[in-house]
Amino acid sequence: MHIYNVRDFAEEQGEYILGSAVLKTHACYLVYGILKEKEKERIVKPGDGHEEIFCLVSGEVVLRGESAPFVLKPGQAFHLRGNNSLLMENSGTGDAVYLIAGGHSKQHDH
């Protein structure tokens, strides 16, 4: 077993993907993200052949997409598939922290 300090990397880059490059598997991945106060227009998009569950851990985020904007609060989650996408905006005070759990919904190469 190996412990990964995903928060440390996310603090440097805004988001850290614990995925195939480190895990040596394409079965699943985890994204740890930090959306800074007032930051906006960060995209959430699984991509072709992927599905993701997005869960807000702390903060408050406005999500914009094809439908009307909606507010996500800590402990709330949503599911995205394929090339569907949303834009995130930190609408709270302080950083917003989120986790994305993803995997492959169909076989493909990347």
C-alpha positions as CSV (number, residue, x, y, z in Angstrom):
1,M,0.0,0.0,0.0
2,H,1.1,3.5,-0.8
3,I,-0.2,6.8,0.7
4,Y,-0.5,9.7,-1.8
5,N,-0.4,13.3,-0.6
6,V,-2.9,14.5,-3.1
7,R,-3.7,17.8,-1.3
8,D,-0.1,18.9,-1.4
9,F,0.1,18.5,-5.2
10,A,-3.4,20.2,-5.6
11,E,-2.2,23.2,-3.5
12,E,0.6,23.8,-6.0
13,Q,-1.4,23.1,-9.2
14,G,-5.1,23.7,-8.3
15,E,-5.9,20.1,-9.1
16,Y,-4.1,16.7,-8.8
17,I,-5.1,13.6,-10.8
18,L,-4.2,10.3,-9.1
19,G,-4.5,8.2,-12.2
20,S,-2.9,5.8,-14.6
21,A,0.5,7.5,-14.7
22,V,1.0,6.8,-11.0
23,L,-1.4,3.9,-10.4
24,K,-0.5,1.9,-13.5
25,T,-4.1,1.1,-14.2
26,H,-6.9,2.6,-16.3
27,A,-9.7,1.2,-14.2
28,C,-10.1,4.2,-12.0
29,Y,-8.8,7.6,-11.0
30,L,-9.2,10.3,-8.3
31,V,-9.1,14.1,-8.7
32,Y,-8.5,16.3,-5.7
33,G,-9.2,19.9,-6.5
34,I,-8.9,23.3,-4.8
35,L,-10.9,26.1,-6.3
36,K,-9.5,29.4,-4.9
37,E,-11.8,32.1,-3.5
38,K,-13.4,34.0,-6.4
39,E,-11.9,31.6,-9.0
40,K,-14.2,30.9,-11.9
41,E,-14.6,29.0,-15.2
42,R,-12.7,25.8,-14.2
43,I,-14.2,23.1,-16.4
44,V,-15.4,19.7,-15.3
45,K,-15.5,17.3,-18.2
46,P,-14.9,13.6,-18.0
47,G,-14.1,13.1,-21.7
48,D,-15.0,10.4,-24.2
49,G,-15.3,7.0,-22.6
50,H,-15.2,8.3,-19.0
51,E,-17.7,8.9,-16.2
52,E,-17.1,10.9,-13.1
53,I,-18.8,11.5,-9.7
54,F,-18.0,15.0,-8.4
55,C,-18.4,15.6,-4.7
56,L,-17.9,19.0,-3.0
57,V,-16.1,18.6,0.3
58,S,-16.0,22.2,1.4
59,G,-17.0,25.7,0.2
60,E,-19.8,26.6,-2.2
61,V,-19.6,26.3,-6.0
62,V,-21.9,27.6,-8.7
63,L,-22.1,25.2,-11.7
64,R,-23.0,26.5,-15.1
65,G,-23.8,24.4,-18.2
66,E,-26.6,23.9,-20.7
67,S,-29.2,24.2,-17.9
68,A,-29.6,27.1,-15.5
69,P,-26.8,27.6,-13.0
70,F,-27.1,25.7,-9.7
71,V,-25.3,25.9,-6.4
72,L,-23.5,22.9,-5.0
73,K,-23.0,22.8,-1.2
74,P,-20.6,20.6,0.9
75,G,-21.6,16.9,0.8
76,Q,-23.6,17.2,-2.4
77,A,-22.5,15.3,-5.5
78,F,-23.4,14.8,-9.2
79,H,-22.6,12.4,-12.0
80,L,-21.2,13.4,-15.4
81,R,-20.7,11.2,-18.5
82,G,-18.6,11.6,-21.6
83,N,-18.2,15.0,-23.2
84,N,-20.8,16.7,-21.0
85,S,-19.2,19.6,-19.2
86,L,-19.9,22.2,-16.6
87,L,-18.0,25.4,-15.5
88,M,-17.3,25.9,-11.8
89,E,-17.2,29.2,-9.9
90,N,-16.2,29.5,-6.3
91,S,-19.1,31.6,-4.9
92,G,-18.2,31.2,-1.2
93,T,-15.6,32.7,1.1
94,G,-12.3,30.8,1.2
95,D,-11.2,27.8,-0.9
96,A,-13.6,25.2,-2.2
97,V,-12.4,21.6,-2.1
98,Y,-13.8,18.8,-4.3
99,L,-13.1,15.2,-5.1
100,I,-13.8,13.5,-8.4
101,A,-13.9,9.7,-8.7
102,G,-13.8,8.5,-12.3
103,G,-13.4,5.5,-14.4
104,H,-13.9,4.2,-17.9
105,S,-17.4,3.6,-19.2
106,K,-16.1,1.9,-22.4
107,Q,-12.8,0.4,-23.6
108,H,-10.6,2.9,-25.4
109,D,-6.9,3.9,-25.7
110,H,-5.3,7.1,-24.3
